Structure formats: structure tokens, C-alpha cells
Amino acid sequence: MSNDVNEHLQNEIHGKKLPNEAERRLYLDTYRERVILALTKKQVMEKGIRQEVLNAMHDRKAKEVLVDGHLSLEALRPYRKAAETRRVPYRRVTLDDPEGTYGLVVTSDTAINREDVFAEDEPEENSGEAAAGEKKPWWKKLLGI
């Protein structure tokens, strides 16, 4: 009986505990099974907008774009405009932990359980063939190969 009273008091003082609270903080206040795509803060801060985000926003299951409220408005502007253009709701989430991992998350309103929801880092410009001193043909540069 005293255990129930203590639990009730804790809920009243600190609020009711939510399941998987750490997971929700990690994915900007949503659950992992609802994530279509997640970008790290470093990836969001890169210049321009990533094609993976545009593709995720075009997904018919995409219901909301969540961004970390601690990131600069300048870095978030292209993503906000893309969300408005595609009519996907956009929301800034400011959590207590400014050191969280993800800066942008495209979510669904139902569980979709995708295996690979993380965007790949862009390869360095000076790696691979370019590092060996070979020049790319103009048509490969045009196609982004």
C-alpha cells in the first residue's frame, strides 16, 4: 500500500512517467518506430538541403518534420521552406538536453518500423578517385557520380 502511495506522490510531483522517455528525447519527442528519416545536427548544419529529406517529405506517410530548437534559424530555413512547399507540418522542438544527437526527424503518425532511418554522411570531395589525382569527366560531375 505504501508503495502505491509513493508512486502516486511521485507522479503528482514530477508528472506521469511516459514509456520510453529516453527514446522520445533522442528522436525529438517521437518514438523510433515512427521515424522515416533522422539527420544529425552536423548534417542539418551543412549548406543546402539534403535529397534524402526531400524524398522523405514526399513519402505519403510523412506527417511532420521535427527540428531541434537549439539549431540556428539560418540552418533550418531551407528545411522549413521545403516542408511548407510539400505541405508537411514543421515543428521546432526544444528539449532540456541541448546535446541531443538528432537535429531533424521526419515522422509518421503511425508505427512504420523502418530499419534504416539514418541519413548517410556525404563522402568527402577529396576522397577516392579524386585523391588519386584523376579528374572526373564533365558528365560524371553533371550527374553527381
C-alpha positions in Angstrom: 0.0 0.0 0.0 2.8 2.5 0.9 4.5 1.7 -2.4 1.3 2.8 -4.3 1.1 6.0 -2.2 4.8 6.8 -3.0 4.3 6.1 -6.7 1.2 8.3 -6.7 3.0 11.1 -5.0 5.9 10.9 -7.4 3.5 11.1 -10.3 1.8 14.1 -8.9 5.1 15.9 -8.1 7.1 15.1 -11.3 4.3 14.3 -13.7 3.3 10.9 -15.0 6.2 8.9 -16.5 6.0 8.3 -20.2 7.1 5.0 -21.7 10.5 5.2 -23.5 11.2 8.7 -22.3 14.9 8.5 -23.3 13.9 7.3 -26.8 11.5 10.2 -27.2 14.2 12.7 -26.2 16.6 11.2 -28.6 14.2 11.4 -31.6 12.9 14.9 -30.8 9.8 13.9 -28.9 8.7 11.0 -31.0 9.2 7.2 -31.0 11.7 5.4 -33.1 9.1 3.3 -34.8 7.5 6.4 -36.3 10.7 7.8 -37.8 11.0 8.0 -41.6 14.4 9.8 -41.6 16.7 11.2 -39.0 19.6 13.7 -39.6 22.3 14.5 -37.1 22.8 18.1 -36.1 26.0 18.2 -38.1 24.2 17.1 -41.2 21.5 19.7 -40.7 24.1 22.4 -40.4 25.6 21.6 -43.8 24.9 24.1 -46.5 21.9 23.4 -48.6 19.2 20.7 -48.2 19.8 17.0 -48.4 18.0 15.0 -51.1 17.1 12.3 -48.5 15.0 14.8 -46.6 13.1 15.8 -49.8 12.4 12.2 -50.6 11.2 11.5 -47.0 8.9 14.5 -47.2 7.4 13.1 -50.4 6.6 9.9 -48.6 2.8 9.6 -48.2 3.3 8.5 -44.6 5.2 11.7 -43.7 3.1 13.7 -41.3 5.5 16.0 -39.6 9.1 17.4 -39.7 10.6 17.9 -36.2 13.7 20.1 -35.8 15.9 20.8 -32.8 15.1 24.2 -31.4 18.7 24.7 -30.4 19.8 24.9 -34.0 20.1 28.3 -35.8 17.2 29.6 -37.9 19.6 30.1 -40.8 20.5 26.4 -41.0 16.8 25.4 -40.6 15.4 27.8 -43.2 15.8 25.5 -46.3 14.2 22.6 -44.4 11.3 24.8 -43.3 10.7 26.1 -46.8 10.8 22.5 -48.2 8.3 21.4 -45.6 5.9 24.3 -46.4 6.2 23.6 -50.1 5.3 20.0 -49.6 2.6 20.8 -47.0 4.2 18.8 -44.3 3.8 20.4 -40.8 7.0 21.7 -39.4 7.7 22.0 -35.7 10.7 23.1 -33.6 11.2 21.0 -30.5 13.3 22.5 -27.7 14.1 19.8 -25.2 16.0 20.2 -21.9 19.0 18.4 -23.4 20.8 20.7 -25.9 23.4 18.0 -26.5 20.9 15.6 -28.2 22.1 13.7 -31.3 19.4 14.4 -33.9 18.7 17.8 -35.5 15.9 16.9 -37.9 13.4 14.0 -37.9 10.7 13.3 -40.5 8.0 11.3 -38.7 4.8 9.4 -39.4 1.7 9.4 -37.2 1.7 5.6 -37.0 4.4 3.0 -36.4 6.2 2.1 -39.6 9.3 0.4 -38.2 11.9 1.2 -40.9 15.2 -0.5 -40.5 17.5 2.2 -41.9 16.3 5.7 -40.9 19.6 7.5 -40.6 21.0 9.6 -43.4 24.4 8.7 -44.7 27.2 11.2 -44.3 28.3 12.8 -47.6 31.6 11.5 -49.0 34.4 13.9 -48.8 35.2 15.8 -52.1 38.9 14.8 -51.9 38.5 11.0 -51.4 38.5 8.1 -53.8 39.4 8.8 -57.4 39.9 12.5 -56.8 42.5 11.8 -54.2 44.5 9.7 -56.7 44.8 12.7 -58.9 42.3 11.6 -61.5 39.9 14.2 -62.9 36.3 13.3 -63.3 34.7 13.7 -66.7 32.3 16.6 -67.1 29.3 14.2 -67.5 30.1 12.5 -64.2 30.2 15.8 -62.4 26.9 16.8 -64.0 25.2 13.5 -62.9 26.9 13.6 -59.5 28.6 10.3 -59.9 
